Amino acid sequence: GPTPTTAYIEYGSRRFPSVIPQEVDFPAPELEISDLNGDPVSLADYRDKVVLVNTWATWCPGCEAEMPELQAFSQTHQEADFIVIAVNAEETADQLIPFVEKQGLTFPIWLDAKKDVYRVFKSRHLPSSYVIDRSGTVRLAWYGPISKEVLEIYVTPLLYE
């Protein structure tokens, strides 16, 4: 289960504990789905970058709370060839676009109607996040919301390996 830290995400009147990642070591899975425009996308297209794959839904309070944290971290580290890819396997583009616009999200949002992301990462927990290094190895896995503070501690060193 999630391991809480002393870091929290303040979101509206709610406070969510940030979790620390588990260190893992397995090859990045194949994942070919579509983006918000219906265009095909693939994790393989992001080799040579550090990628944080996040599974989420708009109805998930922890997911909603961590989106500004993911956006801030993404913006801070985009020049280091880092990218967040948020995969939603629960909703349609019509349901997501207003949320994405309201949150001001600029990282890619992918749709997974067949819910392949749950199968390839072997988890249905929301939110979940996985960091893939430049060699294509999944190195970190989170099961629960993540704060920017925790991302800085665990992901930033991978950006400069």
MDTraj code that builds the backbone (N, CA, C; nanometers):
import mdtraj as md
import numpy as np

residues = "GLY PRO THR PRO THR THR ALA TYR ILE GLU TYR GLY SER ARG ARG PHE PRO SER VAL ILE PRO GLN GLU VAL ASP PHE PRO ALA PRO GLU LEU GLU ILE SER ASP LEU ASN GLY ASP PRO VAL SER LEU ALA ASP TYR ARG ASP LYS VAL VAL LEU VAL ASN THR TRP ALA THR TRP CYS PRO GLY CYS GLU ALA GLU MET PRO GLU LEU GLN ALA PHE SER GLN THR HIS GLN GLU ALA ASP PHE ILE VAL ILE ALA VAL ASN ALA GLU GLU THR ALA ASP GLN LEU ILE PRO PHE VAL GLU LYS GLN GLY LEU THR PHE PRO ILE TRP LEU ASP ALA LYS LYS ASP VAL TYR ARG VAL PHE LYS SER ARG HIS LEU PRO SER SER TYR VAL ILE ASP ARG SER GLY THR VAL ARG LEU ALA TRP TYR GLY PRO ILE SER LYS GLU VAL LEU GLU ILE TYR VAL THR PRO LEU LEU TYR GLU".split()
xyz = np.array([
    [0.0805, -0.1196, 0.0000],
    [0.0000, 0.0000, 0.0000],
    [0.0844, 0.1254, 0.0000],
    [0.0197, 0.2408, -0.0096],
    [0.0910, 0.3676, -0.0112],
    [0.1663, 0.3918, 0.1189],
    [0.2845, 0.4482, 0.1079],
    [0.3635, 0.4858, 0.2245],
    [0.3596, 0.6373, 0.2359],
    [0.2912, 0.6925, 0.3382],
    [0.2819, 0.8381, 0.3496],
    [0.4145, 0.9003, 0.3926],
    [0.4293, 1.0278, 0.3629],
    [0.5458, 1.1049, 0.4041],
    [0.4969, 1.2204, 0.4901],
    [0.5880, 1.3072, 0.5271],
    [0.5474, 1.4280, 0.5988],
    [0.5060, 1.5371, 0.5011],
    [0.5197, 1.5108, 0.3703],
    [0.4795, 1.6083, 0.2681],
    [0.3298, 1.5954, 0.2414],
    [0.2669, 1.7098, 0.2209],
    [0.1235, 1.7113, 0.1933],
    [0.0940, 1.7946, 0.0704],
    [-0.0197, 1.7670, 0.0098],
    [-0.0709, 1.8459, -0.1006],
    [-0.1923, 1.9203, -0.0458],
    [-0.1851, 2.0518, -0.0450],
    [-0.2987, 2.1333, -0.0027],
    [-0.3821, 2.1608, -0.1268],
    [-0.5084, 2.1194, -0.1245],
    [-0.5936, 2.1367, -0.2416],
    [-0.7305, 2.1811, -0.1945],
    [-0.7604, 2.3088, -0.2174],
    [-0.8852, 2.3635, -0.1649],
    [-0.8827, 2.3543, -0.0135],
    [-0.9873, 2.3005, 0.0436],
    [-0.9926, 2.2849, 0.1889],
    [-0.9432, 2.1477, 0.2328],
    [-0.8915, 2.0691, 0.1388],
    [-0.8471, 1.9331, 0.1703],
    [-0.6955, 1.9260, 0.1758],
    [-0.6489, 1.8288, 0.2516],
    [-0.5054, 1.8051, 0.2656],
    [-0.4803, 1.6569, 0.2393],
    [-0.3966, 1.6279, 0.1389],
    [-0.3668, 1.4900, 0.1011],
    [-0.2219, 1.4586, 0.1350],
    [-0.1974, 1.3476, 0.2037],
    [-0.0572, 1.3105, 0.2271],
    [0.0063, 1.2626, 0.0970],
    [0.1262, 1.3092, 0.0707],
    [0.2002, 1.2605, -0.0453],
    [0.2614, 1.1264, -0.0079],
    [0.2745, 1.0385, -0.1054],
    [0.3349, 0.9082, -0.0791],
    [0.4754, 0.9052, -0.1374],
    [0.5580, 0.8154, -0.0849],
    [0.6917, 0.7972, -0.1402],
    [0.6860, 0.6803, -0.2382],
    [0.7763, 0.6799, -0.3351],
    [0.7705, 0.5740, -0.4359],
    [0.8358, 0.4454, -0.3885],
    [0.7984, 0.3399, -0.4551],
    [0.8690, 0.2135, -0.4405],
    [0.9739, 0.2102, -0.5500],
    [1.0937, 0.1629, -0.5167],
    [1.1942, 0.1434, -0.6198],
    [1.1617, 0.0126, -0.6902],
    [1.1548, 0.0177, -0.8218],
    [1.1244, -0.1002, -0.9026],
    [1.2275, -0.1091, -1.0147],
    [1.2270, -0.2186, -1.0870],
    [1.3232, -0.2372, -1.1953],
    [1.2642, -0.3366, -1.2944],
    [1.1958, -0.2835, -1.3971],
    [1.1433, -0.3681, -1.5029],
    [1.1338, -0.2865, -1.6317],
    [1.1384, -0.3538, -1.7452],
    [1.1326, -0.2813, -1.8724],
    [1.0002, -0.2069, -1.8885],
    [1.0088, -0.0884, -1.9467],
    [0.8865, -0.0125, -1.9744],
    [0.7963, -0.0956, -2.0636],
    [0.6690, -0.1026, -2.0304],
    [0.5776, -0.1836, -2.1122],
    [0.5440, -0.1144, -2.2439],
    [0.4961, -0.1935, -2.3362],
    [0.4429, -0.1381, -2.4606],
    [0.3042, -0.0830, -2.4287],
    [0.2795, 0.0385, -2.4693],
    [0.1480, 0.0994, -2.4495],
    [0.1207, 0.1871, -2.5700],
    [0.0226, 0.1462, -2.6494],
    [-0.0169, 0.2199, -2.7682],
    [-0.1656, 0.2480, -2.7579],
    [-0.1992, 0.3760, -2.7378],
    [-0.3389, 0.4161, -2.7203],
    [-0.3619, 0.5436, -2.8014],
    [-0.4459, 0.6362, -2.7563],
    [-0.4696, 0.7590, -2.8318],
    [-0.4641, 0.8800, -2.7398],
    [-0.4444, 0.9967, -2.8017],
    [-0.4445, 1.1202, -2.7248],
    [-0.5855, 1.1799, -2.7244],
    [-0.5994, 1.2985, -2.6690],
    [-0.7313, 1.3622, -2.6604],
    [-0.7940, 1.3902, -2.7967],
    [-0.7105, 1.3994, -2.9002],
    [-0.7613, 1.4234, -3.0358],
    [-0.7938, 1.2946, -3.1101],
    [-0.7686, 1.1804, -3.0448],
    [-0.7932, 1.0525, -3.1092],
    [-0.6751, 1.0028, -3.1919],
    [-0.5632, 1.0754, -3.1885],
    [-0.4448, 1.0343, -3.2647],
    [-0.3699, 0.9249, -3.1893],
    [-0.3112, 0.8279, -3.2611],
    [-0.2370, 0.7211, -3.1940],
    [-0.1095, 0.7751, -3.1283],
    [-0.0800, 0.7218, -3.0087],
    [0.0400, 0.7581, -2.9336],
    [0.0983, 0.6318, -2.8722],
    [0.2274, 0.6371, -2.8419],
    [0.2954, 0.5200, -2.7880],
    [0.4041, 0.5620, -2.6906],
    [0.4201, 0.4859, -2.5834],
    [0.5311, 0.5111, -2.4913],
    [0.6655, 0.4991, -2.5629],
    [0.6735, 0.4124, -2.6608],
    [0.7981, 0.3930, -2.7344],
    [0.8458, 0.5223, -2.8011],
    [0.7550, 0.6154, -2.8281],
    [0.7919, 0.7430, -2.8901],
    [0.8708, 0.8334, -2.7960],
    [0.8787, 0.7971, -2.6688],
    [0.9434, 0.8817, -2.5689],
    [1.0716, 0.8219, -2.5144],
    [1.1290, 0.7262, -2.5867],
    [1.2594, 0.6724, -2.5470],
    [1.3587, 0.7878, -2.5434],
    [1.4578, 0.7774, -2.4615],
    [1.5607, 0.8803, -2.4416],
    [1.5125, 0.9986, -2.3590],
    [1.3915, 0.9924, -2.3061],
    [1.3416, 1.0933, -2.2126],
    [1.3128, 1.0241, -2.0795],
    [1.3042, 1.1022, -1.9745],
    [1.2529, 1.0511, -1.8479],
    [1.1032, 1.0799, -1.8499],
    [1.0237, 0.9758, -1.8321],
    [0.8782, 0.9866, -1.8456],
    [0.8108, 0.9455, -1.7154],
    [0.7170, 1.0271, -1.6706],
    [0.6314, 0.9897, -1.5584],
    [0.4937, 0.9589, -1.6161],
    [0.4540, 0.8326, -1.6109],
    [0.3219, 0.7915, -1.6563],
    [0.2304, 0.7939, -1.5340],
    [0.1225, 0.8700, -1.5440],
    [0.0283, 0.8852, -1.4330],
    [-0.1083, 0.8332, -1.4756],
    [-0.1675, 0.7440, -1.3967],
    [-0.3045, 0.6991, -1.4226],
    [-0.3967, 0.7762, -1.3295],
    [-0.5086, 0.8218, -1.3836],
    [-0.5930, 0.9132, -1.3080],
    [-0.7356, 0.9155, -1.3619],
    [-0.8226, 0.9837, -1.2894],
    [-0.9604, 1.0096, -1.3330],
    [-1.0054, 1.1409, -1.2685],
    [-1.0964, 1.2109, -1.3329],
    [-1.1421, 1.3398, -1.2800],
    [-1.2223, 1.3241, -1.1516],
    [-1.2843, 1.2078, -1.1322],
    [-1.3667, 1.1853, -1.0129],
    [-1.2847, 1.1386, -0.8930],
    [-1.1544, 1.1216, -0.9095],
    [-1.0643, 1.0744, -0.8046],
    [-1.0056, 1.1952, -0.7316],
    [-1.0408, 1.2183, -0.6030],
    [-0.9911, 1.3373, -0.5320],
    [-0.8387, 1.3468, -0.5254],
    [-0.7704, 1.2359, -0.4998],
    [-0.6242, 1.2384, -0.4950],
    [-0.5640, 1.2714, -0.6305],
    [-0.6281, 1.2228, -0.7373],
    [-0.5819, 1.2511, -0.8736],
    [-0.5937, 1.4004, -0.9026],
    [-0.7090, 1.4551, -0.8693],
    [-0.7314, 1.5980, -0.8936],
    [-0.6332, 1.6827, -0.8143],
    [-0.6078, 1.6436, -0.6899],
    [-0.5173, 1.7199, -0.6045],
    [-0.3740, 1.7202, -0.6569],
    [-0.3292, 1.6081, -0.7145],
    [-0.1895, 1.6024, -0.7581],
    [-0.1654, 1.6659, -0.8948],
    [-0.2692, 1.6918, -0.9720],
    [-0.2489, 1.7481, -1.1064],
    [-0.1702, 1.8800, -1.1052],
    [-0.2014, 1.9765, -1.0168],
    [-0.1185, 2.0983, -1.0141],
    [0.0269, 2.0700, -0.9751],
    [0.0484, 1.9695, -0.8921],
    [0.1849, 1.9317, -0.8518],
    [0.2603, 1.8742, -0.9714],
    [0.1944, 1.7851, -1.0476],
    [0.2559, 1.7276, -1.1668],
    [0.2835, 1.8354, -1.2715],
    [0.1895, 1.9290, -1.2877],
    [0.2069, 2.0378, -1.3837],
    [0.3270, 2.1236, -1.3451],
    [0.3369, 2.1603, -1.2188],
    [0.4477, 2.2447, -1.1728],
    [0.5820, 2.1747, -1.1921],
    [0.5899, 2.0474, -1.1559],
    [0.7151, 1.9732, -1.1714],
    [0.7504, 1.9596, -1.3193],
    [0.6515, 1.9314, -1.4008],
    [0.6718, 1.9177, -1.5448],
    [0.7275, 2.0469, -1.6048],
    [0.6687, 2.1585, -1.5681],
    [0.7136, 2.2881, -1.6194],
    [0.8564, 2.3180, -1.5742],
    [0.8877, 2.2874, -1.4505],
    [1.0201, 2.3146, -1.3957],
    [1.1284, 2.2352, -1.4674],
    [1.0971, 2.1116, -1.5079],
    [1.2005, 2.0213, -1.5593],
    [1.1863, 1.9848, -1.7074],
    [1.1058, 2.0567, -1.7829],
    [1.0866, 2.0211, -1.9234],
    [1.2148, 2.0329, -2.0052],
    [1.3063, 2.1207, -1.9667],
    [1.4317, 2.1355, -2.0421],
    [1.5271, 2.0190, -2.0189],
    [1.4980, 1.9358, -1.9180],
    [1.5819, 1.8186, -1.8893],
    [1.5279, 1.6944, -1.9595],
    [1.4495, 1.7151, -2.0668],
    [1.3872, 1.6039, -2.1399],
    [1.3016, 1.5179, -2.0476],
    [1.2234, 1.5836, -1.9644],
    [1.1290, 1.5164, -1.8755],
    [0.9881, 1.5462, -1.9251],
    [0.9017, 1.4445, -1.9162],
    [0.7628, 1.4639, -1.9573],
    [0.6703, 1.3822, -1.8683],
    [0.5581, 1.4408, -1.8360],
    [0.4488, 1.3702, -1.7692],
    [0.3508, 1.3296, -1.8782],
    [0.3048, 1.2054, -1.8716],
    [0.1974, 1.1590, -1.9600],
    [0.0872, 1.1072, -1.8690],
    [-0.0267, 1.1730, -1.8716],
    [-0.1395, 1.1357, -1.7868],
    [-0.2347, 1.0481, -1.8679],
    [-0.2546, 0.9244, -1.8216],
    [-0.3372, 0.8279, -1.8932],
    [-0.4693, 0.8100, -1.8179],
    [-0.5783, 0.8372, -1.8870],
    [-0.7108, 0.8223, -1.8280],
    [-0.7813, 0.7058, -1.8968],
    [-0.8138, 0.6039, -1.8177],
    [-0.8799, 0.4845, -1.8710],
    [-1.0258, 0.4773, -1.8273],
    [-1.0763, 0.5858, -1.7758],
    [-1.2106, 0.5845, -1.7174],
    [-1.3110, 0.6745, -1.7886],
    [-1.2624, 0.7745, -1.8641],
    [-1.3517, 0.8767, -1.9161],
    [-1.3256, 0.9037, -2.0640],
    [-1.4104, 0.9842, -2.1245],
    [-1.3979, 1.0191, -2.2656],
    [-1.3307, 1.1559, -2.2802],
    [-1.2891, 1.1870, -2.4018],
    [-1.2286, 1.3175, -2.4295],
    [-1.3243, 1.4306, -2.3931],
    [-1.4533, 1.4135, -2.4242],
    [-1.5521, 1.5177, -2.3918],
    [-1.5596, 1.5435, -2.2417],
    [-1.5381, 1.4407, -2.1610],
    [-1.5394, 1.4572, -2.0163],
    [-1.4096, 1.5201, -1.9661],
    [-1.2999, 1.4939, -2.0343],
    [-1.1684, 1.5378, -1.9870],
    [-1.1312, 1.6796, -2.0279],
    [-1.1687, 1.7207, -2.1465],
    [-1.1226, 1.8497, -2.1986],
    [-1.1560, 1.9661, -2.1051],
    [-1.2775, 1.9774, -2.0508],
    [-1.3042, 2.0889, -1.9580],
    [-1.2152, 2.0836, -1.8330],
    [-1.1883, 1.9641, -1.7816],
    [-1.1019, 1.9483, -1.6650],
    [-0.9593, 1.9928, -1.6976],
    [-0.9075, 1.9473, -1.8109],
    [-0.7715, 1.9801, -1.8536],
    [-0.7570, 2.1313, -1.8717],
    [-0.8562, 2.1937, -1.9335],
    [-0.8519, 2.3387, -1.9541],
    [-0.8602, 2.4132, -1.8217],
    [-0.9483, 2.3719, -1.7336],
    [-0.9633, 2.4373, -1.6027],
    [-0.8343, 2.4270, -1.5219],
    [-0.7687, 2.3109, -1.5271],
    [-0.6451, 2.2897, -1.4517],
    [-0.5238, 2.3537, -1.5201],
    [-0.5356, 2.3894, -1.6468],
    [-0.4237, 2.4465, -1.7201],
    [-0.3133, 2.3458, -1.7471],
    [-0.3512, 2.2211, -1.7719],
    [-0.2525, 2.1156, -1.7937],
    [-0.1932, 2.1268, -1.9331],
    [-0.0613, 2.1211, -1.9402],
    [0.0064, 2.1328, -2.0692],
    [0.0770, 2.0041, -2.1093],
    [0.0842, 1.9061, -2.0208],
    [0.1467, 1.7786, -2.0570],
    [0.0449, 1.6918, -2.1302],
    [0.0925, 1.5897, -2.2021],
    [0.0009, 1.5066, -2.2811],
    [-0.1002, 1.4303, -2.1944],
    [-0.2221, 1.4268, -2.2430],
    [-0.3297, 1.3486, -2.1813],
    [-0.3677, 1.2409, -2.2823],
    [-0.3586, 1.1160, -2.2382],
    [-0.3913, 1.0034, -2.3255],
    [-0.5180, 0.9348, -2.2773],
    [-0.5926, 0.8801, -2.3728],
    [-0.7150, 0.8059, -2.3439],
    [-0.6912, 0.6569, -2.3672],
    [-0.7430, 0.5772, -2.2773],
    [-0.7206, 0.4326, -2.2843],
    [-0.8527, 0.3595, -2.2664],
    [-0.9340, 0.3601, -2.3703],
    [-1.0680, 0.3007, -2.3630],
    [-1.0640, 0.1519, -2.3279],
    [-0.9584, 0.0817, -2.3663],
    [-0.9484, -0.0619, -2.3373],
    [-0.8842, -0.0907, -2.2019],
    [-0.8411, 0.0144, -2.1325],
    [-0.7798, 0.0027, -1.9994],
    [-0.6512, -0.0799, -2.0008],
    [-0.5761, -0.0680, -2.1109],
    [-0.4488, -0.1393, -2.1220],
    [-0.3478, -0.0946, -2.0181],
    [-0.3517, 0.0321, -1.9793],
    [-0.2539, 0.0829, -1.8822],
    [-0.2610, 0.0050, -1.7510],
    [-0.3803, -0.0344, -1.7101],
    [-0.3942, -0.1137, -1.5865],
    [-0.3291, -0.2505, -1.6028],
    [-0.3443, -0.3074, -1.7199],
    [-0.2875, -0.4405, -1.7462],
    [-0.1350, -0.4351, -1.7532],
    [-0.0806, -0.3393, -1.8284],
    [0.0641, -0.3378, -1.8495],
    [0.1416, -0.2960, -1.7251],
    [0.0802, -0.2153, -1.6396],
    [0.1469, -0.1771, -1.5147],
    [0.0986, -0.2592, -1.3952],
    [0.0040, -0.3492, -1.4190],
    [-0.0462, -0.4423, -1.3170],
    [-0.0986, -0.3718, -1.1915],
    [-0.1728, -0.2636, -1.2128],
    [-0.2333, -0.1906, -1.1015],
    [-0.3558, -0.1155, -1.1501],
    [-0.4607, -0.1197, -1.0705],
    [-0.5819, -0.0421, -1.0987],
    [-0.5981, 0.0705, -0.9982],
    [-0.4970, 0.0942, -0.9163],
    [-0.5028, 0.1977, -0.8132],
    [-0.4959, 0.3361, -0.8775],
    [-0.5812, 0.4265, -0.8332],
    [-0.5786, 0.5652, -0.8797],
    [-0.5551, 0.6576, -0.7611],
    [-0.4678, 0.7536, -0.7752],
    [-0.3723, 0.7673, -0.8836],
    [-0.2534, 0.6728, -0.8651],
    [-0.1914, 0.6376, -0.9744],
    [-0.0652, 0.5639, -0.9753],
    [0.0285, 0.6350, -1.0709],
    [0.1575, 0.6300, -1.0411],
    [0.2567, 0.6916, -1.1286],
    [0.3782, 0.6022, -1.1380],
    [0.4406, 0.6064, -1.2547],
    [0.5572, 0.5228, -1.2828],
    [0.6597, 0.6090, -1.3555],
    [0.7846, 0.6046, -1.3107],
    [0.8894, 0.6809, -1.3771],
    [0.9761, 0.5862, -1.4579],
    [0.9871, 0.6176, -1.5866],
    [1.0679, 0.5407, -1.6807],
    [1.1926, 0.6223, -1.7107],
    [1.3108, 0.5615, -1.6923],
    [1.4347, 0.6342, -1.7182],
    [1.4685, 0.6339, -1.8676],
    [1.5782, 0.6989, -1.9021],
    [1.6171, 0.7144, -2.0424],
    [1.6507, 0.5825, -2.1110],
    [1.6828, 0.4805, -2.0319],
    [1.7155, 0.3500, -2.0914],
    [1.5911, 0.2642, -2.1138],
    [1.4738, 0.3143, -2.0717],
    [1.3502, 0.2380, -2.0902],
    [1.3185, 0.1458, -1.9741],
    [1.3739, 0.1749, -1.8576],
    [1.3489, 0.0944, -1.7379],
    [1.2581, 0.1706, -1.6431],
    [1.1533, 0.1040, -1.5935],
    [1.0673, 0.1637, -1.4921],
    [1.1444, 0.1561, -1.3604],
    [1.1682, 0.2716, -1.2994],
    [1.2513, 0.2794, -1.1802],
    [1.1745, 0.3105, -1.0524],
    [1.0629, 0.3840, -1.0647],
    [0.9858, 0.4238, -0.9470],
    [0.8379, 0.3987, -0.9732],
    [0.7661, 0.3616, -0.8667],
    [0.6216, 0.3424, -0.8759],
    [0.5557, 0.4015, -0.7514],
    [0.4536, 0.4826, -0.7735],
    [0.3750, 0.5414, -0.6652],
    [0.2329, 0.4892, -0.6733],
    [0.1722, 0.4686, -0.5583],
    [0.0307, 0.4307, -0.5508],
    [-0.0347, 0.5267, -0.4530],
    [-0.0792, 0.6398, -0.5040],
    [-0.1353, 0.7471, -0.4242],
    [-0.0854, 0.8802, -0.4773],
    [-0.1374, 0.9913, -0.4228],
    [-0.1000, 1.1237, -0.4733],
    [0.0443, 1.1607, -0.4392],
    [0.1051, 1.2411, -0.5280],
    [0.2450, 1.2823, -0.5152],
    [0.2529, 1.4345, -0.5084],
    [0.3338, 1.4842, -0.4173],
    [0.3586, 1.6281, -0.4088],
    [0.4806, 1.6643, -0.4927],
    [0.4906, 1.7909, -0.5298],
    [0.6077, 1.8397, -0.6038],
    [0.7333, 1.8179, -0.5195],
    [0.7209, 1.8369, -0.3886],
    [0.8354, 1.8171, -0.2981],
    [0.8905, 1.6746, -0.3095],
    [0.8037, 1.5754, -0.3103],
    [0.8468, 1.4363, -0.3204],
    [0.9010, 1.4075, -0.4606],
    [0.8404, 1.4651, -0.5626],
    [0.8928, 1.4496, -0.6986],
    [1.0356, 1.5032, -0.7073],
    [1.0597, 1.6184, -0.6470],
    [1.1951, 1.6762, -0.6497],
    [1.2954, 1.5817, -0.5847],
    [1.2583, 1.5201, -0.4755],
    [1.3503, 1.4312, -0.4034],
    [1.3821, 1.3064, -0.4846],
    [1.2814, 1.2437, -0.5443],
    [1.3000, 1.1137, -0.6069],
    [1.3219, 1.1161, -0.7584],
    [1.2627, 1.2098, -0.8283],
    [1.2718, 1.2101, -0.9746],
    [1.3871, 1.2980, -1.0248],
    [1.4094, 1.4106, -0.9629],
    [1.5137, 1.5007, -1.0106],
    [1.6491, 1.4322, -1.0278],
    [1.6951, 1.3472, -0.9344],
    [1.8243, 1.2791, -0.9580],
    [1.8265, 1.1935, -1.0849],
    [1.7133, 1.1349, -1.1216],
    [1.7081, 1.0543, -1.2445],
    [1.7229, 1.1397, -1.3697],
    [1.6869, 1.2654, -1.3597],
    [1.6950, 1.3548, -1.4755],
    [1.8388, 1.3852, -1.5145],
    [1.9287, 1.3718, -1.4192],
    [2.0669, 1.4110, -1.4440],
    [2.1637, 1.2927, -1.4375],
    [2.1118, 1.1720, -1.4556],
    [2.1983, 1.0541, -1.4621],
    [2.2634, 1.0451, -1.5975],
])
top = md.Topology()
chain = top.add_chain()
for i, resn in enumerate(residues, 1):
    res = top.add_residue(resn, chain, resSeq=i)
    for name in ("N", "CA", "C"):
        top.add_atom(name, md.element.get_by_symbol(name[0]), res)
traj = md.Trajectory(xyz[None], top)
